[in-house]
């Protein structure tokens, strides 16, 4: 058994504790969206952005139903301009996500760090490291294949989100 195997067994408990704290916060909704795919390279990139577009449409619809406005913060430097397209496809006169995504480095934002932790746990659930926790803790219907099916996610196909509000 390698030292990594020993360390790996110790990962779920503190991660479970951290995710439990995030999920227990009043007004915070946490989940992931994904698409099961075998695509690679350019086709994978196209599908990744399609998943993001569906997430933005879903969040915009939820905000409209709740009579609220929202804004999206993302990890990164904004060099991948394709994320802007999903926001620009929303109808300007009726959109509830009020701006293009705002990019921020994870080390400067606790919200981005929380979303990264959720995405990491979802990714690890594929390898069964977090399966026990991830499969039962999040609100039913929030962790979903963005296509509406019950497929297991594939590594690297996750977008995580945190939503503050009712």
ABEGO torsion letter per residue (X at the ends): XBAAAAAAAAAAAAAAAAAAAAAABBGBBBBBBBBBBABBEAAAAAAAAAAAAAAAAAAAAAAAAAGBBBBBBBBEAGABAAAAAAAAABBAAABABABBBBBBBAAABAAAAAAAAAAAAAAAAAAGAAAAAAAAABBBGABBBAAGBABBBBBGABBBBBBBEX
